[in-house]
Amino acid sequence: MVNIDRFQRNFLVMIFILALLLGLVLSYHANVQVWILVLPLLVLLVWRSNLITLLIIIFAVFFGDWFIELNILPHQFMWVLEFFVVLLFAKALVNRLIRRRRVDFMGGWFIFGFLTVCFVSFYINSPGVLNLLLFLRLILIAYLLMVAVSNLEISEKQKKILLYVLLGLIIIQLPVAVVKMSIYGQGEQAIGTYAYQGGTQSTALPLIVIGFGLAFFLVYRKSLLFIGLVLGAIAFAIIGGKRGFIFFLPIVIIYVSWHMRNDIKNFFKYAAIAGGIFLLAFYFALSFVPTLSPSGELGTRFDPSYALSFATDYTTKQEDGLSWGRTSSNINVFKNLYADGALSFLFGKGPGSAMKSRFEEADTRSKIMEEFGVGYGITGIGMMAMNVGYLGYLFIFLVLFSIMRKSAIYYRKETNPFWRSFGLSMAVFSFVMIVIELIYAPLLLLGLIPINYFLLSGILFLKNRERQET
């Protein structure tokens, strides 16, 4: 167990390290050599404290991209996050091997299958070594974090500290969004601390928070905090003008209700609460998201038939030979790969051949999307299929599905109400990841949500192993 004095000391060390890193990245252009001098300090930090390392990673994904977009930090700042993940992964492996304990690779065979597809696709298509490495980096860095966390020794108190810090960072997203709305107006710039603008994460994050809020309210404690989280998530999505949120919300509610089906007492409570929440969200979304209203203005006529018609047209739109909706783009990718033969259908056009990158020579997304007749609205499965085919995506899907299944099993078997709620929450989190990837956007290629998803998955696997051992 970690006492309060030690945590306070470690917290001060973390602040010092963050300040040092900030100073280094601000002077990046003139003092590259300083990075070499500070590397031993970073290695020592990771070796000494799992908690501080994980807190740095969490703060980096919640603030890094926003500060980069504001030109406060250089693009290279996010390399610090990846550096910490790799060091933590190496530490976990070394510790397990020294203690002669088995290293747990959750979904390891699926990742091995995915890597095999990547290298076969690379051999067939020759997209370039840099493209391969950048693509694997985007896909695997969060998975390595999960393996690291699930193989480290993290105390009960440290696990809860991580969860409470995440809760605090989630809570501040709404006031930040309100401030941004007062500056930029309603829309994708009026979001939280994790980016200057962005749609996908602002659609998925409220769904995830609602899943956590409902799970903890029903299973752990009937606290207004959790209802406040749910209502805050709805407000956050509306401030960001996210249309997709209201269409995904009933799917999430139905998924949670399926897990509550055997708990009759809580099921009826859940049905009443979730039904009320959905009706509230439905009314406010259709009234205050301008594109879902016939007049296209804020706070105008509530018209569900118009919203449904708009969503249908939006997701199937085709114009000038290009697809501009997510459904039509999925169809375009499928047709093109199918017409190009079995190898393209199974293995795609090569890892990194359809990828947005800050490295200009590796930024191939626009070119390949034009080749596939896609103007806008590429989904996770579409993006993955263009790179490594539908076989490659199948292995990624199996990783997410296996985590969802493990989370659901943990929820059913755990007896502690807090961690039981956490298991249900992670099942919902996994479900949102799968649904968003399939029909909305490439969520796994973004930073904030996949990093936190795999970090929390690592904590769940730690708790599950502890439960099995005791």
C-alpha positions in Angstrom: 0.0 0.0 0.0 1.1 3.6 -0.7 0.8 6.0 2.2 -0.4 9.6 1.6 3.1 11.2 2.3 4.7 9.0 -0.3 1.9 9.8 -2.9 2.4 13.5 -2.3 6.1 13.2 -2.7 5.6 11.2 -5.9 3.1 13.8 -7.2 5.6 16.6 -6.7 8.2 14.5 -8.6 5.7 14.1 -11.4 5.1 17.9 -11.5 8.9 18.4 -11.6 9.3 15.9 -14.5 6.4 17.5 -16.4 7.9 20.9 -16.0 11.3 19.7 -17.1 9.7 18.0 -20.2 7.8 21.2 -21.0 11.0 23.2 -20.9 12.8 20.7 -23.1 10.1 20.6 -25.8 9.8 24.4 -25.8 13.6 24.6 -26.5 13.5 21.6 -28.8 15.0 23.2 -31.9 18.2 24.5 -30.3 18.8 21.8 -27.7 18.3 18.4 -29.2 21.3 17.1 -27.3 19.5 17.8 -24.0 17.1 15.0 -24.8 20.0 12.5 -24.7 21.1 13.8 -21.3 17.6 13.5 -19.8 16.9 10.0 -21.1 18.6 8.3 -18.0 16.3 10.4 -15.8 13.2 9.3 -17.6 14.3 5.6 -17.5 14.9 6.0 -13.7 11.4 7.6 -13.3 9.7 4.7 -15.1 11.7 2.1 -13.1 11.0 3.7 -9.8 7.3 4.5 -10.2 4.5 2.9 -12.2 2.0 5.4 -10.8 3.8 8.5 -11.9 4.6 7.1 -15.3 0.9 6.2 -15.9 -0.2 9.6 -14.6 2.2 11.4 -17.1 0.8 9.3 -19.9 -2.8 10.1 -18.9 -2.1 13.9 -18.7 -0.3 13.8 -22.0 -3.2 12.3 -23.9 -5.7 14.7 -22.3 -3.7 17.9 -23.0 -0.9 17.1 -25.5 -2.8 17.4 -28.8 -4.6 20.6 -27.8 -1.3 22.3 -26.8 0.3 21.1 -30.1 -2.6 22.6 -32.1 -2.2 25.9 -30.2 1.6 25.8 -31.0 2.5 25.8 -27.3 4.2 22.4 -27.8 5.9 20.9 -30.9 4.5 17.9 -32.6 7.4 15.8 -31.1 5.9 16.2 -27.6 3.6 13.1 -28.1 6.8 11.0 -28.6 7.3 11.4 -24.9 4.1 9.4 -24.3 5.2 6.6 -26.6 8.6 6.6 -25.1 7.1 6.1 -21.6 4.8 3.3 -22.9 7.7 1.4 -24.5 9.8 1.8 -21.3 6.9 0.6 -19.1 6.4 -2.4 -21.4 10.1 -3.3 -21.2 10.0 -2.9 -17.4 7.0 -5.2 -17.1 8.6 -7.9 -19.2 11.9 -7.7 -17.3 10.1 -7.9 -13.9 8.0 -10.9 -14.9 11.0 -12.7 -16.4 13.2 -12.0 -13.3 10.5 -13.4 -11.1 10.0 -16.4 -13.4 6.4 -15.6 -13.9 4.4 -16.0 -17.1 3.9 -12.8 -19.1 0.2 -12.3 -20.0 -0.4 -11.1 -23.5 -4.2 -10.6 -23.6 -5.3 -11.2 -27.2 -1.7 -12.0 -28.1 -2.6 -14.6 -30.7 -4.9 -12.1 -32.4 -2.1 -9.5 -32.4 0.2 -12.1 -33.8 -2.3 -12.8 -36.6 -2.6 -9.1 -37.3 1.1 -8.6 -37.5 1.3 -11.6 -39.9 -1.2 -10.0 -42.2 0.7 -6.7 -42.0 3.9 -8.2 -43.1 2.2 -10.3 -45.9 0.5 -7.1 -47.1 3.8 -5.3 -46.9 5.5 -8.0 -49.0 2.7 -7.9 -51.6 2.3 -4.1 -51.9 5.7 -2.6 -50.8 4.3 0.6 -49.4 7.6 1.6 -47.8 9.3 0.9 -44.5 8.4 4.2 -43.0 4.7 3.7 -43.7 4.9 0.3 -42.2 6.5 1.5 -39.0 4.2 4.5 -38.6 1.2 2.3 -39.1 2.3 -0.3 -36.6 3.1 2.4 -34.1 -0.4 3.9 -34.3 -2.0 0.5 -33.9 0.2 -1.2 -31.3 1.3 1.5 -28.9 -1.9 1.4 -26.9 -1.9 -2.4 -26.9 1.7 -2.4 -25.5 0.4 -0.2 -22.7 -2.3 -2.7 -21.8 0.3 -5.6 -21.7 2.6 -3.4 -19.5 -0.2 -2.5 -17.0 -1.5 -6.1 -16.8 1.9 -7.4 -16.0 3.0 -4.8 -13.5 2.6 -4.7 -9.7 0.0 -2.0 -9.0 -1.6 -1.7 -5.6 -5.3 -1.4 -5.0 -4.8 2.2 -3.9 -2.8 3.1 -7.0 -5.5 1.6 -9.2 -8.1 3.8 -7.6 -5.9 6.8 -7.8 -5.6 6.3 -11.5 -9.4 5.9 -11.8 -10.1 9.0 -9.7 -7.6 11.1 -11.7 -9.4 10.0 -14.9 -12.7 10.9 -13.3 -11.4 14.4 -12.5 -10.1 14.9 -16.0 -13.5 13.8 -17.4 -15.4 16.1 -15.1 -13.4 19.2 -16.3 -14.1 18.5 -19.9 -17.6 20.1 -19.7 -16.6 23.4 -18.2 -13.7 23.6 -20.7 -16.2 22.9 -23.5 -18.5 25.7 -22.2 -15.6 28.2 -22.2 -14.6 27.1 -25.7 -18.2 27.5 -26.9 -18.2 31.1 -25.6 -15.1 31.7 -27.7 -15.7 29.6 -30.9 -19.4 29.0 -30.7 -21.1 25.6 -30.9 -19.3 23.0 -32.9 -16.2 20.8 -33.1 -13.9 23.5 -31.7 -16.1 23.6 -28.5 -14.7 20.4 -27.0 -12.6 19.5 -24.1 -8.9 19.6 -23.3 -7.8 16.8 -25.5 -7.8 18.5 -28.9 -8.3 21.9 -30.6 -11.1 20.4 -32.7 -12.3 16.9 -33.4 -15.5 15.0 -34.1 -14.9 11.3 -33.5 -13.7 11.4 -29.9 -16.4 14.0 -29.0 -19.0 11.5 -30.2 -17.5 8.5 -28.5 -16.4 10.0 -25.2 -20.0 11.0 -24.0 -21.2 7.5 -24.8 -18.4 6.0 -22.8 -19.0 8.3 -19.8 -22.7 7.6 -19.9 -21.9 3.8 -19.8 -19.7 4.3 -16.8 -22.2 6.6 -15.0 -25.1 4.2 -15.5 -23.0 1.2 -14.4 -21.7 2.7 -11.3 -25.1 4.2 -10.3 -26.9 0.9 -10.7 -24.3 -1.5 -9.3 -22.1 0.5 -7.0 -23.8 3.5 -5.4 -27.0 5.5 -6.0 -25.0 8.8 -6.1 -26.1 12.0 -7.9 -22.4 12.2 -9.0 -23.0 9.4 -11.5 -26.3 11.0 -12.8 -24.4 14.3 -13.1 -21.8 12.6 -15.2 -24.5 11.3 -17.5 -26.2 14.6 -17.9 -22.8 16.4 -18.3 -21.9 13.9 -21.1 -25.2 14.7 -22.9 -24.5 18.5 -22.6 -20.9 18.0 -23.8 -22.1 16.2 -26.9 -24.7 18.9 -27.7 -22.1 21.7 -27.2 -19.9 19.9 -29.7 -22.8 19.7 -32.1 -22.4 15.9 -32.4 -25.2 14.5 -34.5 -24.0 10.8 -34.3 -24.2 10.8 -30.5 -28.0 10.7 -30.3 -28.2 7.8 -32.8 -25.6 5.7 -30.9 -27.1 6.4 -27.4 -30.0 4.0 -27.7 -27.7 1.2 -28.9 -25.5 1.7 -25.8 -28.6 1.7 -23.5 -29.9 -1.5 -25.0 -26.4 -3.1 -24.6 -26.4 -2.2 -20.9 -29.9 -3.5 -20.4 -28.9 -6.8 -21.9 -26.3 -7.2 -19.1 -28.9 -6.2 -16.5 -31.5 -8.7 -17.8 -30.9 -11.2 -14.9 -31.1 -8.6 -12.2 -34.9 -7.9 -12.2 -34.8 -5.3 -9.5 -32.0 -3.3 -11.0 -33.4 -3.9 -14.5 -36.6 -2.0 -13.9 -34.7 0.8 -12.2 -32.3 0.9 -15.1 -35.2 0.9 -17.7 -36.8 3.9 -16.0 -33.6 5.9 -15.6 -32.2 5.0 -19.0 -35.5 5.7 -20.7 -35.7 9.1 -19.1 -32.1 9.9 -20.0 -32.6 9.0 -23.6 -35.8 11.0 -24.0 -34.1 14.0 -22.4 -31.0 13.6 -24.7 -33.2 13.0 -27.7 -35.2 16.2 -27.1 -32.3 18.5 -26.4 -30.1 17.0 -29.3 -32.9 17.5 -31.9 -33.7 21.0 -30.5 -30.2 22.3 -30.0 -28.0 20.7 -32.6 -28.7 23.0 -35.6 -28.2 20.4 -38.4 -30.9 18.2 -36.9 -33.5 21.0 -37.0 -35.4 22.0 -40.2 -34.4 25.6 -39.9 -30.7 24.8 -39.2 -30.7 27.2 -36.3 -30.0 26.7 -32.6 -33.0 26.0 -30.3 -35.6 25.7 -33.1 -38.4 23.2 -33.9 -38.2 19.7 -32.6 -38.8 17.4 -35.6 -37.7 13.7 -35.3 -38.7 12.8 -38.9 -36.5 15.6 -40.3 -33.6 14.4 -38.1 -34.0 10.8 -39.2 -34.2 11.8 -42.9 -31.1 14.1 -42.5 -29.1 11.2 -40.9 -30.1 8.8 -43.7 -29.2 11.2 -46.5 -26.0 12.2 -44.7 -24.6 8.7 -44.2 -25.5 7.5 -47.8 -24.5 10.7 -49.7 -22.7 10.3 -53.0 -21.7 13.3 -55.2 -19.3 13.8 -58.2 -18.4 10.1 -58.2 -17.3 10.3 -54.6 -18.9 9.0 -51.4 -19.6 11.6 -48.7 -21.3 9.4 -46.1 -20.1 6.7 -43.9 -22.3 4.0 -45.3 -21.6 4.9 -48.9 -17.8 5.1 -48.1 -17.9 1.6 -46.5 -19.6 0.3 -49.6 -17.1 2.0 -51.9 -14.1 0.5 -50.1 -15.7 -3.0 -50.1 -16.5 -2.8 -53.8 -13.1 -1.5 -54.8 -11.2 -4.1 -52.8 -13.4 -6.9 -54.0 -13.1 -5.9 -57.6 -9.3 -5.8 -57.2 -9.1 -9.4 -56.3 -8.8 -11.7 -53.3 -5.3 -10.5 -52.3 -6.4 -6.9 -52.1 -9.7 -7.9 -50.3 -7.8 -9.9 -47.7 -4.6 -7.9 -47.3 -5.4 -4.4 -48.5 -3.1 -2.0 -50.3 -0.3 -2.2 -47.8 0.2 -1.0 -44.1 0.4 2.7 -44.1 -0.8 3.2 -47.7 -3.9 5.0 -46.4 -2.8 6.9 -43.4 -2.8 10.5 -42.1 0.7 11.4 -40.8 2.6 14.5 -39.7 5.5 13.1 -41.8 4.7 14.6 -45.2 6.3 11.7 -47.2 4.2 9.2 -45.2 0.9 11.1 -45.4 -0.9 8.9 -48.0 -4.5 9.2 -46.9 -5.8 11.7 -49.5 -4.2 9.8 -52.4 -5.6 6.4 -51.5 -9.0 7.8 -50.6 -9.2 9.4 -54.0 -8.3 6.1 -55.6 -11.2 4.4 -53.7 -13.6 7.2 -54.5 -14.0 8.3 -50.9 -14.5 12.0 -50.3 -15.5 11.9 -46.6 -16.8 9.5 -43.9 -14.2 6.7 -43.8 -14.9 4.3 -40.9 -12.5 2.3 -38.8 -13.2 -0.9 -40.8 -12.9 1.0 -44.1 -9.6 2.6 -43.1 -8.1 -0.7 -41.8 -9.4 -2.6 -44.9 -7.6 -0.2 -47.3 -4.4 -0.7 -45.4 -4.3 -4.4 -44.4 -7.6 -5.8 -45.8 -10.6 -7.2 -44.1 -8.5 -10.1 -42.7 -6.3 -7.5 -40.9 -9.4 -5.9 -39.5 -10.8 -9.2 -38.3 -7.9 -9.7 -36.0 -8.3 -6.2 -34.5 -12.0 -6.8 -34.0 -11.2 -10.1 -32.2 -8.9 -8.2 -29.8 -11.7 -5.7 -28.9 -14.3 -8.5 -28.7 -12.2 -10.6 -26.4 -11.7 -7.7 -24.1 -15.5 -7.0 -24.1 -16.1 -10.7 -23.3 -13.5 -10.8 -20.5 -15.0 -7.6 -19.0 -18.5 -9.1 -19.1 -17.3 -12.3 -17.4 -15.5 -10.3 -14.7 -18.7 -8.2 -14.1 -20.7 -11.4 -13.5 -18.1 -13.1 -11.2 -16.7 -10.1 -9.2 -18.4 -9.6 -5.8 -16.9 -6.2 -4.8 -19.5 -3.6 -6.0 -16.9 -1.0 -7.1 -14.9 -3.3 -9.3 -18.1 -5.1 -10.5 -19.3 -1.7 -11.8 -15.9 -1.2 -13.4 -16.2 -4.6 -15.2 -19.6 -3.6 -16.6 -18.3 -0.2 -17.6 -15.4 -1.8 -19.5 -17.8 -4.0 -21.3 -19.7 -0.9 -22.4 -16.4 0.8 -23.3 -15.5 -2.1 -25.5 -18.9 -2.2 -27.1 -18.6 1.5 -28.0 -15.1 0.9 -29.5 -16.5 -1.8 -31.7 -19.6 0.0 -32.9 -17.7 3.3 -33.6 -15.0 1.4 -35.5 -17.6 -0.5 -37.6 -19.9 2.3 -38.6 -18.5 5.7 -37.7 -14.8 6.4 -37.6 -11.3 5.0 -37.1 -11.3 5.5 -33.3 -8.3 3.2 -32.8 -6.0 5.6 -34.7 -6.6 8.5 -32.3 -4.8 9.1 -29.1 -7.0 9.8 -26.1 -9.6 7.1 -26.2 -7.6 4.1 -27.3 -4.8 4.9 -24.8 -7.3 5.1 -21.9 -9.2 2.1 -23.1 -6.2 -0.2 -23.1 -4.8 1.3 -19.9 -8.2 0.5 -18.1 -8.3 -2.9 -19.8 -4.9 -3.6 -18.3 -6.2 -2.7 -14.8 -9.2 -5.0 -15.4 -7.0 -7.9 -16.2 -4.9 -7.2 -13.1 -8.0 -7.3 -11.0 -9.2 -10.5 -12.6 -5.9 -12.2 -12.0 -6.0 -11.1 -8.4 -9.6 -12.5 -8.0 -8.5 -15.8 -9.5 -5.5 -16.1 -7.3 -7.4 -15.4 -4.1 
